[in-house]
Amino acid sequence: MSLRFDKVMDEQEAFQLNALQLAYLGDSVWEMIVRYGLVFQKYNVHHLHEESVKRVNARAQADTLARISEFLTEREAEIVRRGRNAHPKHTIPKNQQPDHYAASTGLEALFGYLYLTGQDDRITSIIQMINKQENEHG
């Protein structure tokens, strides 16, 4: 069974979506990726939650985006740029810096786009890149 419900979106169709729509989906994709990785570390549920919160927040996501930006394709970089420049209708949480929040929206838009278009290999490649960098730099 696929979690795509037997449908992927054409790249051009997905590219035409609003960046906030891409980020809406990408937020859950990113959180699932983080949680999936943490489950294998066999933490208890409380520790799983704490570790997830450390990775799924605007600052951490902005840092992740900064580390992978140079490896993105032109289209991926454009999606990230659109996500960064998107203006949410809600206010940015008080505990988040606006530039971090914008960058995290860019990262989420990227993962939303890749997921919608069925680019699982590219998602895997980016995650491997992130994990490799984390292992090298602690």
C-alpha positions as CSV (number, residue, x, y, z in Angstrom):
1,M,0.0,0.0,0.0
2,S,1.3,3.4,-0.9
3,L,0.9,6.5,1.3
4,R,0.3,8.4,-1.9
5,F,-3.2,7.0,-2.4
6,D,-2.1,5.8,-5.9
7,K,-1.5,9.3,-7.2
8,V,1.5,11.4,-7.8
9,M,1.3,14.9,-9.2
10,D,3.0,16.0,-12.4
11,E,6.0,18.2,-11.6
12,Q,4.6,21.3,-13.4
13,E,1.2,20.9,-11.7
14,A,3.0,20.7,-8.3
15,F,5.2,23.6,-9.2
16,Q,2.2,25.8,-9.8
17,L,0.8,25.2,-6.3
18,N,1.1,28.0,-3.8
19,A,4.3,27.6,-1.8
20,L,2.2,27.5,1.4
21,Q,0.2,24.6,0.1
22,L,3.5,22.7,-0.6
23,A,4.8,23.7,2.9
24,Y,1.5,22.5,4.5
25,L,2.1,19.0,3.2
26,G,5.9,19.2,3.6
27,D,5.6,20.0,7.3
28,S,4.1,16.6,7.9
29,V,6.5,14.8,5.5
30,W,9.5,16.4,7.4
31,E,8.0,15.4,10.8
32,M,7.4,11.8,9.6
33,I,11.0,11.6,8.4
34,V,12.3,12.8,11.7
35,R,10.1,10.6,13.8
36,Y,10.9,7.6,11.6
37,G,14.6,8.1,12.2
38,L,14.2,8.5,15.9
39,V,12.1,5.3,16.3
40,F,15.2,3.3,15.3
41,Q,17.1,4.8,18.2
42,K,14.7,3.0,20.6
43,Y,14.1,5.9,22.8
44,N,11.1,5.9,25.2
45,V,8.1,8.0,24.1
46,H,9.0,11.0,26.2
47,H,12.6,11.1,24.8
48,L,11.2,10.6,21.3
49,H,9.0,13.6,21.7
50,E,11.9,15.7,23.1
51,E,14.2,14.7,20.3
52,S,11.6,15.4,17.7
53,V,10.9,18.9,19.0
54,K,14.6,19.6,18.8
55,R,14.6,18.8,15.0
56,V,11.1,19.9,14.0
57,N,11.3,23.7,14.7
58,A,12.0,26.7,12.7
59,R,15.6,27.1,13.9
60,A,16.6,23.5,13.3
61,Q,14.9,23.4,9.9
62,A,16.6,26.7,8.8
63,D,20.0,25.2,9.8
64,T,19.2,22.0,7.8
65,L,18.2,24.1,4.8
66,A,21.5,26.0,5.0
67,R,23.5,22.8,5.0
68,I,21.8,21.4,1.9
69,S,21.1,24.5,-0.2
70,E,24.2,24.2,-2.4
71,F,23.1,20.7,-3.4
72,L,19.6,21.6,-4.7
73,T,18.6,21.7,-8.3
74,E,17.5,24.9,-9.9
75,R,13.8,23.9,-9.5
76,E,14.3,22.8,-5.9
77,A,16.0,26.1,-5.1
78,E,13.2,28.0,-6.7
79,I,10.6,26.1,-4.6
80,V,12.6,26.9,-1.5
81,R,12.8,30.6,-2.5
82,R,9.1,30.7,-3.0
83,G,8.6,29.1,0.4
84,R,10.9,31.6,2.1
85,N,9.0,34.5,0.5
86,A,5.5,33.2,1.2
87,H,3.6,35.2,3.7
88,P,1.4,33.1,6.0
89,K,-1.9,34.5,7.0
90,H,-1.1,33.7,10.7
91,T,1.4,35.5,12.8
92,I,4.8,33.9,13.3
93,P,5.1,32.3,16.8
94,K,6.8,34.7,19.3
95,N,9.5,32.2,20.1
96,Q,10.6,32.0,16.4
97,Q,12.8,34.4,14.5
98,P,11.2,35.6,11.2
99,D,14.2,34.5,9.1
100,H,14.2,31.0,10.6
101,Y,10.5,30.7,10.1
102,A,10.8,31.7,6.5
103,A,13.6,29.3,5.9
104,S,11.7,26.5,7.5
105,T,8.8,27.2,5.3
106,G,11.2,26.9,2.3
107,L,12.4,23.5,3.5
108,E,8.8,22.3,4.1
109,A,7.8,23.5,0.6
110,L,10.7,21.5,-0.8
111,F,9.7,18.3,0.9
112,G,6.0,18.8,0.0
113,Y,7.0,19.2,-3.7
114,L,9.2,16.2,-3.7
115,Y,6.6,14.1,-2.0
116,L,3.7,15.2,-4.2
117,T,5.7,14.4,-7.3
118,G,6.8,11.0,-6.1
119,Q,10.5,11.8,-5.9
120,D,11.2,9.3,-3.1
121,D,14.8,8.7,-4.3
122,R,15.5,12.4,-4.1
123,I,14.0,12.7,-0.7
124,T,16.2,9.7,0.4
125,S,19.3,11.3,-1.2
126,I,18.7,14.6,0.7
127,I,18.1,12.8,4.0
128,Q,21.3,10.8,3.5
129,M,23.1,14.0,2.9
130,I,21.7,15.6,6.1
131,N,22.5,12.5,8.1
132,K,26.1,12.3,6.8
133,Q,26.7,16.0,7.6
134,E,25.2,15.5,11.1
135,N,27.5,12.5,11.7
136,E,30.6,14.4,10.5
137,H,29.9,17.6,12.5
138,G,28.2,16.1,15.6
